[in-house]
């Protein structure tokens, strides 16, 4: 972030455990993070963002068996009251990691709808 001083607003996001890590980063860096996107994820208990000035979106699938809707929604008290909740009916969110020959990796987040 320090390498790009011309960028004035930053957001972070993550899927599953990556979402918990993104929430922790937003919690630890409140002056830097303006947005948080969670995919099938929720913040850990120590990342209470309820009073933070951060825009949050949480996207989850209604039939996800890993991050169940109950688990995702149980994290609501740790997020701002104006969090945008998006439930994909009949959906589950999966993460596919792909590795290139040069040992670099990237993540594709796909939504599987029933």
N, C-alpha and C positions, 0 to 999 in steps of 0.2 A: 504494500500500500504506500509506503514511504517513497518507493521508486516512481510513483505516478502522482505527483502533487497536483496535477491539473484535474484529476478526477475528484469531484467534491462529494459524491454520494456513493456508498458501497453497500452491497448486499451479499449475503452468503447463504448457501443452502446445502442440504445433504439428504441422503436416503438412509433409512435405518440407523445404524450406529453413527454413520456420517452426519445424520441430522442432529443427533444428540451432541456430537462434537461441534457442529456449526452453532448450535444454541449456546454451548459453553463459550465459544469464541465471541459470540455477540454479547454474552453476559460479561465476559472479561474485558471487552473493548467497547463500552457503550458510546464513547465519543466518536468512534470510527464507523460502526455498523448502523445503517439506516434501514436495512431490510433483512428478513430471514424467511427462507422457504424450506419447508419440511415435507418430505415425501415418505409416507409410512414411517413416521418418526415422531418422537416427543422428547422434550428436554429432560435431562436428569434432574433429580431433586435439588441439586446444588445450583442449578441454573435458573433461578427465579426471575423471569423477565416480565412479570405482571405489571410492574411499574415503569418499565423501560419505554423510551421513546423510539420504538422500532416497529416498522410495519411487518406483520407476520402473516404468512399464508401456510395452511396445513392441508395437504392433499393426501387422501387415504382411500383405500378400497374397502367396500362393504363386506367382502368375503376374504380379505387378507388373513391368512392363518398365522403369520409371523408377527406383524404389528396389527393386532386386531383393533377394530373400531373402539372397543371398550378401553384398550390400553392407550390408544392415541388420544381419546377424549378425556382420559384420566389426567393427562398432562395440561388440560385447559387452565387450571388455576395458576400454572407457572407461566402462562402467556398473557399478553395484553388483552383486555376485554374486547377490543375491536379486531382481534384475529379473524382472518377470513378462513372459514372451514369449507373444504370442498370434498364431499364424499362421492366417490365414483361407484354408483350402484352396480353390483355384479362384478366389481373389479378387484384386482389385487395388484400390487406394485412389486415388480421384480427388478433386480439389478443384474446386469450382465457385464462382466468385465472382459475387455478384449485386450490382448497384448500384441503389440507389433514386434517385428523381428529385432528392433533396436532396444528392446527391453523397456520401452516406454508404455505406459498403460493409460487408458481412458475408460470412462464408465458411460454406459448407455442405460438410462432409466426407461423402462417400457411398462406400459399399462396393459394388463391382460384383462379384458372384459369378457364375462361369461355370456 
